[in-house]
Protein backbone atom coordinates (compact mmCIF):
# COMPACT_ATOMS: atom_id res chain seq x y z
CA UNK A 1 0.00 0.00 0.00
CA UNK A 2 2.80 2.41 0.89
CA UNK A 3 4.67 1.66 -2.36
CA UNK A 4 1.72 1.63 -4.79
CA UNK A 5 -0.76 4.06 -3.23
CA UNK A 6 1.37 6.30 -1.01
CA UNK A 7 -0.52 9.55 -1.75
CA UNK A 8 -3.96 7.93 -1.31
CA UNK A 9 -2.82 6.25 1.90
CA UNK A 10 -1.50 9.54 3.29
CA UNK A 11 -4.80 11.24 2.42
CA UNK A 12 -6.85 8.50 4.09
CA UNK A 13 -4.62 8.62 7.17
CA UNK A 14 -5.08 12.40 7.41
CA UNK A 15 -8.87 12.02 7.18
CA UNK A 16 -8.81 9.24 9.79
CA UNK A 17 -6.65 11.27 12.20
CA UNK A 18 -8.97 14.28 11.82
CA UNK A 19 -12.00 12.10 12.47
CA UNK A 20 -10.40 10.53 15.55
CA UNK A 21 -9.51 14.00 16.89
CA UNK A 22 -13.09 15.14 16.34
CA UNK A 23 -14.48 12.03 18.03
CA UNK A 24 -12.10 12.53 20.98
CA UNK A 25 -13.72 15.85 21.88
CA UNK A 26 -15.81 15.17 24.98
CA UNK A 27 -18.04 18.24 24.77
CA UNK A 28 -18.92 18.44 21.07
CA UNK A 29 -20.64 15.72 19.03
CA UNK A 30 -20.21 13.18 21.80
CA UNK A 31 -21.86 9.82 21.02
CA UNK A 32 -25.14 9.26 22.87
CA UNK A 33 -26.41 5.79 23.76
CA UNK A 34 -30.19 6.10 24.10
CA UNK A 35 -31.31 3.46 26.56
CA UNK A 36 -31.71 4.09 30.27
CA UNK A 37 -30.78 6.54 33.04
CA UNK A 38 -27.21 6.08 34.29
CA UNK A 39 -25.84 7.58 37.51
CA UNK A 40 -22.40 8.84 38.61
CA UNK A 41 -20.24 6.13 40.17
CA UNK A 42 -22.81 3.40 39.48
CA UNK A 43 -21.94 0.41 37.23
CA UNK A 44 -24.01 0.12 34.04
CA UNK A 45 -23.51 -3.21 32.18
CA UNK A 46 -24.60 -3.17 28.53
CA UNK A 47 -25.34 -5.78 25.87
CA UNK A 48 -24.42 -4.23 22.50
CA UNK A 49 -26.02 -5.79 19.42
CA UNK A 50 -27.33 -2.98 17.15
CA UNK A 51 -24.88 -2.20 14.30
CA UNK A 52 -24.93 1.56 15.05
CA UNK A 53 -23.95 1.01 18.68
CA UNK A 54 -21.33 -1.57 17.72
CA UNK A 55 -19.78 1.15 15.54
CA UNK A 56 -20.06 3.65 18.41
CA UNK A 57 -18.26 1.33 20.84
CA UNK A 58 -15.51 0.58 18.34
CA UNK A 59 -14.89 4.30 17.83
CA UNK A 60 -14.86 4.97 21.58
CA UNK A 61 -12.14 2.34 21.94
CA UNK A 62 -10.16 3.54 18.88
CA UNK A 63 -10.06 7.15 20.04
CA UNK A 64 -8.88 6.06 23.48
CA UNK A 65 -11.51 8.14 25.31
CA UNK A 66 -13.50 5.00 26.19
CA UNK A 67 -16.38 7.34 27.03
CA UNK A 68 -19.84 8.09 25.69
CA UNK A 69 -23.05 9.67 26.96
CA UNK A 70 -26.08 7.77 28.21
CA UNK A 71 -29.57 9.30 28.04
CA UNK A 72 -33.04 7.87 28.39
CA UNK A 73 -35.52 8.05 25.51
CA UNK A 74 -37.85 11.03 25.43
CA UNK A 75 -40.72 11.32 22.98
CA UNK A 76 -40.42 14.20 20.54
CA UNK A 77 -36.74 14.82 21.29
CA UNK A 78 -35.17 11.43 20.73
CA UNK A 79 -33.46 11.55 24.10
CA UNK A 80 -33.63 13.54 27.34
CA UNK A 81 -31.98 16.89 28.02
CA UNK A 82 -29.82 15.47 30.82
CA UNK A 83 -27.57 12.41 30.94
CA UNK A 84 -24.46 10.84 32.39
CA UNK A 85 -21.11 10.04 30.81
CA UNK A 86 -20.15 6.37 30.91
CA UNK A 87 -16.59 5.06 30.91
CA UNK A 88 -15.84 1.65 29.38
CA UNK A 89 -14.03 -0.55 31.90
CA UNK A 90 -14.08 -3.82 29.96
CA UNK A 91 -15.46 -5.15 26.70
CA UNK A 92 -16.05 -8.80 25.81
CA UNK A 93 -16.52 -9.26 22.07
CA UNK A 94 -18.53 -12.26 20.91
CA UNK A 95 -17.89 -14.14 17.61
CA UNK A 96 -21.15 -12.85 16.05
CA UNK A 97 -20.20 -9.18 16.58
CA UNK A 98 -22.18 -8.57 19.74
CA UNK A 99 -20.41 -7.52 22.91
CA UNK A 100 -20.88 -7.26 26.65
CA UNK A 101 -19.60 -3.93 27.91
CA UNK A 102 -18.87 -3.07 31.53
CA UNK A 103 -19.19 0.66 32.16
CA UNK A 104 -19.42 3.00 35.14
CA UNK A 105 -21.10 6.39 35.40
CA UNK A 106 -19.02 9.58 35.50
CA UNK A 107 -19.93 13.23 35.01
CA UNK A 108 -23.47 14.49 34.57
CA UNK A 109 -24.25 16.74 31.61
CA UNK A 110 -26.90 18.92 29.98
CA UNK A 111 -27.60 18.62 26.27
CA UNK A 112 -27.08 21.87 24.36
CA UNK A 113 -27.81 20.59 20.85
CA UNK A 114 -28.54 17.30 19.12
CA UNK A 115 -27.08 15.66 16.02
CA UNK A 116 -26.42 12.32 14.35
CA UNK A 117 -23.40 10.43 13.04
CA UNK A 118 -23.65 7.24 10.99
CA UNK A 119 -26.99 6.24 12.49
CA UNK A 120 -26.41 7.00 16.18
CA UNK A 121 -27.24 10.16 18.14
CA UNK A 122 -24.68 12.78 19.13
CA UNK A 123 -24.85 15.93 21.25
CA UNK A 124 -22.99 19.06 22.24
CA UNK A 125 -23.03 19.15 26.03
CA UNK A 126 -22.00 21.07 29.13
CA UNK A 127 -20.99 19.29 32.33
CA UNK A 128 -22.84 19.81 35.60
CA UNK A 129 -21.38 20.16 39.09
CA UNK A 130 -23.01 20.65 42.46
CA UNK A 131 -23.01 24.22 43.79
CA UNK A 132 -21.00 24.26 47.02
CA UNK A 133 -22.15 26.04 50.17
CA UNK A 134 -20.36 27.04 53.38
CA UNK A 135 -20.96 28.46 56.85
CA UNK A 136 -24.43 28.05 58.32
CA UNK A 137 -25.76 26.73 54.99
CA UNK A 138 -23.26 23.88 55.12
CA UNK A 139 -24.24 23.06 58.71
CA UNK A 140 -27.91 22.81 57.72
CA UNK A 141 -27.00 20.76 54.65
CA UNK A 142 -24.93 18.35 56.76
CA UNK A 143 -27.84 17.92 59.18
CA UNK A 144 -30.27 17.24 56.30
CA UNK A 145 -27.79 14.82 54.72
CA UNK A 146 -27.31 12.82 57.92
CA UNK A 147 -31.07 12.68 58.48
CA UNK A 148 -31.86 11.40 54.96
CA UNK A 149 -28.94 8.95 55.08
CA UNK A 150 -30.37 7.47 58.28
CA UNK A 151 -33.78 7.32 56.60
CA UNK A 152 -32.22 5.44 53.65
CA UNK A 153 -30.44 3.01 55.99
CA UNK A 154 -33.70 2.32 57.85
CA UNK A 155 -35.44 1.56 54.55
CA UNK A 156 -32.54 -0.66 53.41
CA UNK A 157 -32.69 -2.76 56.60
CA UNK A 158 -36.49 -3.03 56.42
CA UNK A 159 -36.72 -4.48 52.90
CA UNK A 160 -36.09 -8.04 54.10
CA UNK A 161 -33.07 -10.31 53.83
CA UNK A 162 -34.02 -11.86 50.46
CA UNK A 163 -34.61 -8.48 48.81
CA UNK A 164 -31.43 -7.11 50.39
CA UNK A 165 -29.41 -10.04 49.01
CA UNK A 166 -30.84 -9.36 45.56
CA UNK A 167 -29.95 -5.64 45.86
CA UNK A 168 -26.42 -6.50 47.00
CA UNK A 169 -25.91 -8.86 44.04
CA UNK A 170 -27.18 -6.34 41.51
CA UNK A 171 -25.91 -3.06 42.96
CA UNK A 172 -23.53 -3.84 45.83
CA UNK A 173 -24.17 -2.91 49.44
CA UNK A 174 -25.15 0.60 50.50
CA UNK A 175 -22.10 2.96 50.49
CA UNK A 176 -20.92 4.44 53.77
CA UNK A 177 -21.34 8.10 54.65
CA UNK A 178 -18.54 10.29 53.34
CA UNK A 179 -16.54 12.62 55.59
CA UNK A 180 -16.92 15.54 53.18
CA UNK A 181 -20.34 15.60 51.51
CA UNK A 182 -19.14 18.23 49.01
CA UNK A 183 -15.89 16.52 48.01
CA UNK A 184 -17.33 15.19 44.75
CA UNK A 185 -18.81 17.32 41.97
CA UNK A 186 -21.72 14.87 41.99
CA UNK A 187 -22.28 14.78 45.75
CA UNK A 188 -22.33 11.69 48.01
CA UNK A 189 -22.12 8.30 46.26
CA UNK A 190 -24.87 6.71 48.38
CA UNK A 191 -27.52 9.02 46.84
CA UNK A 192 -26.83 7.68 43.34
CA UNK A 193 -26.63 4.09 44.61
CA UNK A 194 -30.08 4.51 46.18
CA UNK A 195 -31.52 5.94 42.96
CA UNK A 196 -30.18 2.98 41.00
CA UNK A 197 -31.85 0.58 43.47
CA UNK A 198 -35.26 2.26 43.64
CA UNK A 199 -37.60 1.61 40.72
CA UNK A 200 -38.50 5.18 39.76
CA UNK A 201 -39.89 6.63 36.54
CA UNK A 202 -37.02 7.52 34.11
CA UNK A 203 -38.28 11.11 33.77
CA UNK A 204 -38.10 11.53 37.55
CA UNK A 205 -34.66 9.88 37.64
CA UNK A 206 -33.50 12.37 35.01
CA UNK A 207 -34.67 15.21 37.26
CA UNK A 208 -32.12 14.07 39.86
CA UNK A 209 -29.36 14.27 37.24
CA UNK A 210 -30.32 17.86 36.41
CA UNK A 211 -30.18 19.16 39.99
CA UNK A 212 -26.98 20.99 40.95
CA UNK A 213 -28.15 21.52 44.54
CA UNK A 214 -27.45 18.67 46.96
CA UNK A 215 -30.10 20.16 49.25
CA UNK A 216 -32.76 19.81 46.53
CA UNK A 217 -31.65 16.27 45.69
CA UNK A 218 -31.84 15.22 49.34
CA UNK A 219 -35.28 16.80 49.61
CA UNK A 220 -36.53 14.70 46.71
CA UNK A 221 -34.93 11.57 48.16
CA UNK A 222 -36.65 12.18 51.50
CA UNK A 223 -40.05 12.30 49.79
CA UNK A 224 -39.30 9.14 47.80
CA UNK A 225 -38.17 7.24 50.91
CA UNK A 226 -41.28 8.34 52.80
CA UNK A 227 -43.43 7.02 49.95
CA UNK A 228 -41.60 3.68 49.81
CA UNK A 229 -41.72 3.32 53.59
CA UNK A 230 -45.48 3.86 53.63
CA UNK A 231 -46.11 1.41 50.81
HELIX and SHEET records of a PDB file:
HELIX    1   1 UNK A    6  UNK A   23  1                                  18    
HELIX    2   2 UNK A   51  UNK A   63  1                                  13    
HELIX    3   3 UNK A  135  UNK A  158  1                                  24    
HELIX    4   4 UNK A  161  UNK A  171  1                                  11    
HELIX    5   5 UNK A  189  UNK A  197  1                                   9    
HELIX    6   6 UNK A  202  UNK A  210  1                                   9    
HELIX    7   7 UNK A  214  UNK A  230  1                                  17    
SHEET    1   A 6 UNK A  46  UNK A  48  0                                        
SHEET    2   A 6 UNK A  99  UNK A 117 -1                                        
SHEET    3   A 6 UNK A  82  UNK A  93 -1                                        
SHEET    4   A 6 UNK A  67  UNK A  72 -1                                        
SHEET    5   A 6 UNK A  30  UNK A  35  1                                        
SHEET    6   A 6 UNK A 120  UNK A 128 -1                                        
END                                                                             
